[in-house]
Amino acid sequence: MHHRLIIIGGGASGLAAAVTAASYGVNGIAILEKQSRTGKKILATGNGRCNLSHTPISASDYSGSVSTAEILAGFGDASGFFESLGLCCRTDEQGRVYPYSMTAAAVLDALRGACAGYGVEELCDACVTAVTPMKKGWRVCTEDAEYTADAVIFAAGGYAAPQLGTDGSAWELLRRLGIPLAPPKPVLCPVRSDAGMLRPLKGLRVRARVTMLCQEKPIREASGEVQFTETALSGICLFDLAGLVDPKKCGDFRISLNLCPHQSEGGTAAMLYAFQAVRYGADSEMMLSGIVQKPLARLILKECGIRANTPCEQLDGRNIMELAGKLHDLQFPVTGLADWKQAQATAGGVKGSALDEHLQVKQHPNLYIIGEAADVHSLCGGYHLHWCWASGAWAAKDIAERSAQT
Ligand SMILES: Cc1cc2nc3c(=O)[nH]c(=O)nc-3n(C[C@H](O)[C@H](O)[C@H](O)COP(=O)(O)OP(=O)(O)OC[C@H]3O[C@@H](n4cnc5c(N)ncnc54)[C@H](O)[C@@H]3O)c2cc1C
């Protein structure tokens, strides 16, 4: 079967590419999706609400070797893209853009509805096993069918969330074509730490200012809710810092929690002195529980070498200063990153140096790389999906322009 365009992977970027190419008049588009339906991951995004973009947004929000500036500028505003598909969006006070109905299913319905309207073929349960260049165009094989196409868009994602279809196995297709890939690394994921410290904190949630330290130097901070699991620190601020960790050099990294970011360390020490007086007769754990939850109070006391049942009036000035210091800088060693199942995105992918300005593979004309398969990543907040829409639309426009010329 011959198609003008085959898209490998029916996720966010693949669907955006299909809709855009079709809207520019490209006929004969097929999406090959290995799962039983397209867009499964979209349904899981933003806790089922799909944080589909961020405003403002610019190239400085992205890391990786692919140049994003022209592509982002060419795409513009994601709300405009979705309004053209009949989906109204809203933006919250932090600049995160959602579908107005706050349901991810509405985003998928808009994309799939547009695909169906344009006659894009969605071929599901179709796992692509080989992509081969021909004299003119491409041959794309699944386990039980063979297709040819003038152009191919690779939109098969990365390694993150293998339970949703992306286990990285599709990158083997790229390796076989000799396309250079930056090694994959989970980002937007919990950060693992010392189980002995974390186990007693399991289930706690605290608000904190979190700093990632590398060789004891602060490299970035983020604020928000920190969630403790048995083996990791989690929460959006940890997801945003996880990308900084070099998994091969975990020992260089530490996480510092400031549990009282609203005041100075001196202010916290003054508060502790006041509580010592007010709580006269209570033990130290009870006194600290006026500031943090008891399991954290116990950990802080242990880190300061103070027994939890020490009567608080026995704490001397040095103890109080140490406790204040720990409340502002409670450090956890980094022992690794969470596994791919818990990661929301992949850093790494096809290197920018392998792609031309249209996201076409330089050594393989008419093969394009979009979405998470390209070496681009960012923070939480709608940036990843925005890149998927923008890169999908960008490659699709180039294909449409070339189609118009032939
Ligand atoms: C739980 C979760 C929540 C998230 N929330 C947000 C959010 O709110 N905002 C945000 O910006 N980002 C979010 N992300 C990240 C975002 O969803 C991804 O970056 C984005 O979906 C990647 O899109 P993609 O098109 O590159 O790949 P995917 O959406 O991963 O799609 C790739 C598709 O290719 C298919 N495929 C793979 N191999 C083959 C093959 N060999 N043959 C055929 N098909 C194949 C897969 O089944 C999959 O359907 C979240 C991710 C997760 C896991």
The ligand as a MOL file (V3000), in Angstrom:
LIG
                    3D

  0  0  0     0  0            999 V3000
M  V30 BEGIN CTAB
M  V30 COUNTS 53 58 0 0 0
M  V30 BEGIN ATOM
M  V30 1 C 1.6020 10.4310 33.2390 0
M  V30 2 C 2.1140 11.5130 32.3150 0
M  V30 3 C 1.6270 12.7940 32.4530 0
M  V30 4 C 2.1100 13.8190 31.6140 0
M  V30 5 N 1.5590 15.0560 31.7220 0
M  V30 6 C 1.9840 16.0340 30.8860 0
M  V30 7 C 1.3450 17.3060 30.8880 0
M  V30 8 O 0.3380 17.5350 31.5790 0
M  V30 9 N 1.8550 18.2640 30.0690 0
M  V30 10 C 2.9270 18.0410 29.2320 0
M  V30 11 O 3.3490 18.9480 28.5080 0
M  V30 12 N 3.5030 16.8210 29.1660 0
M  V30 13 C 3.0460 15.8300 29.9490 0
M  V30 14 N 3.6060 14.5860 29.8680 0
M  V30 15 C 4.6470 14.3540 28.8240 0
M  V30 16 C 3.9790 14.2130 27.4410 0
M  V30 17 O 2.8200 13.4390 27.5610 0
M  V30 18 C 4.9320 13.5800 26.4210 0
M  V30 19 O 6.1070 14.3350 26.3450 0
M  V30 20 C 4.2730 13.4900 25.0460 0
M  V30 21 O 3.0580 12.7760 25.0870 0
M  V30 22 C 5.2130 12.8490 24.0500 0
M  V30 23 O 4.5180 12.8040 22.8230 0
M  V30 24 P 5.1010 12.0250 21.5730 0
M  V30 25 O 4.1410 12.2430 20.4690 0
M  V30 26 O 6.5070 12.3840 21.3520 0
M  V30 27 O 5.1110 10.5200 22.0110 0
M  V30 28 P 3.9250 9.6240 22.7460 0
M  V30 29 O 2.8000 10.5080 23.0950 0
M  V30 30 O 4.6620 8.9180 23.7500 0
M  V30 31 O 3.4540 8.7520 21.5340 0
M  V30 32 C 4.2630 7.8220 20.8870 0
M  V30 33 C 3.3490 6.7770 20.2960 0
M  V30 34 O 4.1070 5.9020 19.4740 0
M  V30 35 C 3.6520 4.5890 19.6590 0
M  V30 36 N 4.7360 3.6790 19.2640 0
M  V30 37 C 5.8940 3.4540 19.9320 0
M  V30 38 N 6.6400 2.5750 19.2390 0
M  V30 39 C 5.9380 2.2510 18.1080 0
M  V30 40 C 6.1990 1.3980 17.0010 0
M  V30 41 N 7.3050 0.6800 16.8960 0
M  V30 42 N 5.2480 1.3120 16.0290 0
M  V30 43 C 4.0990 2.0320 16.1110 0
M  V30 44 N 3.8100 2.8540 17.1560 0
M  V30 45 C 4.7360 2.9760 18.1340 0
M  V30 46 C 3.3000 4.5260 21.1300 0
M  V30 47 O 2.3940 3.4970 21.4170 0
M  V30 48 C 2.7080 5.9230 21.3660 0
M  V30 49 O 1.3080 5.9120 21.1710 0
M  V30 50 C 3.1280 13.5410 30.6610 0
M  V30 51 C 3.6060 12.2380 30.5270 0
M  V30 52 C 3.1050 11.2290 31.3490 0
M  V30 53 C 3.6160 9.8240 31.1730 0
M  V30 END ATOM
M  V30 BEGIN BOND
M  V30 1 1 1 2
M  V30 2 1 2 3
M  V30 3 2 2 52
M  V30 4 2 3 4
M  V30 5 1 4 5
M  V30 6 1 4 50
M  V30 7 2 5 6
M  V30 8 1 6 7
M  V30 9 1 6 13
M  V30 10 2 7 8
M  V30 11 1 7 9
M  V30 12 1 9 10
M  V30 13 2 10 11
M  V30 14 1 10 12
M  V30 15 2 12 13
M  V30 16 1 13 14
M  V30 17 1 14 15
M  V30 18 1 14 50
M  V30 19 1 15 16
M  V30 20 1 16 17
M  V30 21 1 16 18
M  V30 22 1 18 19
M  V30 23 1 18 20
M  V30 24 1 20 21
M  V30 25 1 20 22
M  V30 26 1 22 23
M  V30 27 1 23 24
M  V30 28 2 24 25
M  V30 29 1 24 26
M  V30 30 1 24 27
M  V30 31 1 27 28
M  V30 32 2 28 29
M  V30 33 1 28 30
M  V30 34 1 28 31
M  V30 35 1 31 32
M  V30 36 1 32 33
M  V30 37 1 33 34
M  V30 38 1 33 48
M  V30 39 1 34 35
M  V30 40 1 35 36
M  V30 41 1 35 46
M  V30 42 1 36 37
M  V30 43 1 36 45
M  V30 44 2 37 38
M  V30 45 1 38 39
M  V30 46 1 39 40
M  V30 47 2 39 45
M  V30 48 1 40 41
M  V30 49 2 40 42
M  V30 50 1 42 43
M  V30 51 2 43 44
M  V30 52 1 44 45
M  V30 53 1 46 47
M  V30 54 1 46 48
M  V30 55 1 48 49
M  V30 56 2 50 51
M  V30 57 1 51 52
M  V30 58 1 52 53
M  V30 END BOND
M  V30 END CTAB
M  END
